[in-house]
């Protein structure tokens, strides 16, 4: 999976409200606003706030999106994964490097395809 971050165009309904559209090829997965990832269905509310209604979230098929944040020589970087196995492999490889610091993982729920 190759994730891309694309700025929304002026004709996009979320223009001005989101920083990036996160996509796998041409299939949009979620929105990115600052440090948060928002699901496509809401667009205006953070993912943590949309899970308050358990009955509606049970009917929506979601999957995990893992975001690995780290610093390389004090410059912030991010990698996204849909597989926990690949995430663990990358985290292990990065933790062995002396110039990599501040490893942190956040898990977000995004719409399943």
C-alpha contacts under 8 A as a table, 3 or more apart, distances in Angstrom:
res1	aa1	res2	aa2	distance
1	X	24	X	6.42
2	X	24	X	5.68
2	X	25	X	6.54
3	X	22	X	6.64
3	X	23	X	5.51
3	X	24	X	4.69
3	X	25	X	6.75
3	X	80	X	7.44
4	X	21	X	7.99
4	X	22	X	5.71
4	X	23	X	5.28
4	X	24	X	6.33
4	X	25	X	6.99
5	X	20	X	5.62
5	X	21	X	5.64
5	X	22	X	4.78
5	X	23	X	6.57
6	X	20	X	5.18
6	X	21	X	5.13
6	X	22	X	6.55
6	X	23	X	7.75
7	X	19	X	6.19
7	X	20	X	4.60
7	X	21	X	6.17
8	X	11	X	7.94
8	X	12	X	5.88
8	X	14	X	7.15
8	X	15	X	5.62
8	X	18	X	7.70
8	X	19	X	7.45
8	X	20	X	6.32
8	X	21	X	6.47
9	X	12	X	5.36
9	X	15	X	6.35
10	X	15	X	5.76
11	X	15	X	7.25
12	X	15	X	5.37
14	X	17	X	5.38
14	X	18	X	6.08
14	X	43	X	7.25
15	X	18	X	6.38
16	X	19	X	7.44
17	X	33	X	7.65
17	X	44	X	7.67
18	X	21	X	7.62
18	X	31	X	6.48
18	X	32	X	6.14
18	X	33	X	4.97
19	X	31	X	7.54
19	X	32	X	5.78
19	X	33	X	5.13
19	X	34	X	6.87
20	X	31	X	5.82
20	X	32	X	5.09
20	X	33	X	6.91
21	X	28	X	6.71
21	X	29	X	7.61
21	X	30	X	6.17
21	X	31	X	4.64
21	X	32	X	6.27
22	X	28	X	5.93
22	X	29	X	5.60
22	X	30	X	5.30
22	X	31	X	5.68
22	X	32	X	6.81
23	X	26	X	6.20
23	X	27	X	5.34
23	X	28	X	4.03
23	X	29	X	5.06
23	X	30	X	7.09
24	X	27	X	5.23
24	X	28	X	6.34
24	X	29	X	6.83
25	X	28	X	7.96
28	X	40	X	7.93
29	X	39	X	7.41
29	X	40	X	6.85
29	X	110	X	6.55
29	X	111	X	6.70
30	X	37	X	6.58
30	X	38	X	5.70
30	X	39	X	4.77
30	X	40	X	5.02
30	X	110	X	6.38
30	X	111	X	7.70
31	X	37	X	5.55
31	X	38	X	4.94
31	X	39	X	6.29
31	X	40	X	6.50
31	X	43	X	7.02
32	X	35	X	7.15
32	X	36	X	5.78
32	X	37	X	4.47
32	X	38	X	6.11
33	X	36	X	5.27
33	X	37	X	6.21
33	X	38	X	7.33
36	X	46	X	7.00
37	X	46	X	6.97
37	X	47	X	6.92
37	X	108	X	7.06
38	X	42	X	7.38
38	X	43	X	5.97
38	X	44	X	7.61
38	X	45	X	6.82
38	X	46	X	5.22
38	X	47	X	5.31
38	X	110	X	7.83
39	X	42	X	6.07
39	X	43	X	6.13
39	X	46	X	7.65
39	X	47	X	6.23
39	X	109	X	7.42
39	X	110	X	5.44
39	X	111	X	6.67
40	X	43	X	5.38
40	X	110	X	7.74
40	X	111	X	7.28
42	X	45	X	5.91
42	X	50	X	7.86
43	X	46	X	7.82
45	X	49	X	6.55
45	X	50	X	6.74
46	X	49	X	5.58
46	X	50	X	6.72
47	X	50	X	5.27
47	X	51	X	6.85
47	X	108	X	7.30
47	X	109	X	7.10
48	X	51	X	5.89
48	X	52	X	7.80
49	X	52	X	5.97
50	X	53	X	6.88
50	X	57	X	7.93
51	X	54	X	6.32
51	X	57	X	6.24
53	X	56	X	5.84
53	X	57	X	6.46
54	X	57	X	5.23
54	X	58	X	6.11
55	X	58	X	5.40
55	X	59	X	6.98
56	X	59	X	5.53
56	X	60	X	6.84
57	X	60	X	5.26
57	X	61	X	7.96
58	X	61	X	7.44
60	X	111	X	7.43
61	X	111	X	6.08
61	X	112	X	5.43
62	X	109	X	5.93
62	X	110	X	5.32
62	X	111	X	4.38
62	X	112	X	4.61
63	X	82	X	7.91
63	X	109	X	5.55
63	X	110	X	5.52
63	X	111	X	6.23
63	X	112	X	5.41
64	X	82	X	6.13
64	X	107	X	6.40
64	X	108	X	5.71
64	X	109	X	4.87
64	X	110	X	6.30
65	X	80	X	6.84
65	X	81	X	5.92
65	X	82	X	4.96
65	X	83	X	7.93
65	X	107	X	5.72
65	X	108	X	5.08
65	X	109	X	6.08
65	X	110	X	6.54
66	X	80	X	5.59
66	X	81	X	5.00
66	X	82	X	6.02
66	X	83	X	7.66
66	X	84	X	7.43
66	X	87	X	7.32
66	X	105	X	6.72
66	X	106	X	5.84
66	X	107	X	4.61
66	X	108	X	6.38
67	X	78	X	6.67
67	X	79	X	5.78
67	X	80	X	4.51
67	X	81	X	6.41
67	X	105	X	5.60
67	X	106	X	5.21
67	X	107	X	6.30
67	X	108	X	7.85
68	X	78	X	5.60
68	X	79	X	5.15
68	X	80	X	6.18
68	X	81	X	7.89
68	X	87	X	7.57
68	X	91	X	7.75
68	X	103	X	6.97
68	X	104	X	5.79
68	X	105	X	4.60
68	X	106	X	6.68
69	X	76	X	7.31
69	X	77	X	5.89
69	X	78	X	4.58
69	X	79	X	6.64
69	X	102	X	7.50
69	X	103	X	5.74
69	X	104	X	5.14
69	X	105	X	6.21
70	X	76	X	5.96
70	X	77	X	5.47
70	X	78	X	6.45
70	X	100	X	6.86
70	X	101	X	5.96
70	X	102	X	5.06
70	X	103	X	4.47
70	X	104	X	6.37
71	X	74	X	5.18
71	X	75	X	5.10
71	X	76	X	4.49
71	X	77	X	5.74
71	X	100	X	5.63
71	X	101	X	5.16
71	X	102	X	5.90
71	X	103	X	7.29
72	X	75	X	5.24
72	X	76	X	6.63
72	X	77	X	7.13
72	X	99	X	5.79
72	X	100	X	4.71
72	X	101	X	6.55
73	X	99	X	5.66
73	X	100	X	6.66
73	X	101	X	7.87
74	X	101	X	7.76
81	X	84	X	7.26
81	X	86	X	6.98
81	X	87	X	6.03
82	X	87	X	8.00
83	X	86	X	5.37
83	X	87	X	6.27
84	X	87	X	4.95
84	X	88	X	6.17
85	X	88	X	5.26
85	X	89	X	6.28
86	X	89	X	5.01
86	X	90	X	6.15
87	X	90	X	5.23
87	X	91	X	6.04
88	X	91	X	5.04
88	X	92	X	6.07
89	X	92	X	5.25
89	X	93	X	6.28
90	X	93	X	5.07
90	X	94	X	6.05
91	X	94	X	5.17
91	X	95	X	5.98
91	X	103	X	7.67
92	X	95	X	5.23
92	X	96	X	6.57
93	X	96	X	5.56
93	X	97	X	7.20
94	X	97	X	5.46
94	X	100	X	6.44
95	X	98	X	7.59
95	X	100	X	6.64
95	X	101	X	7.61
95	X	103	X	7.62
97	X	100	X	5.65
98	X	101	X	7.74
100	X	103	X	7.78
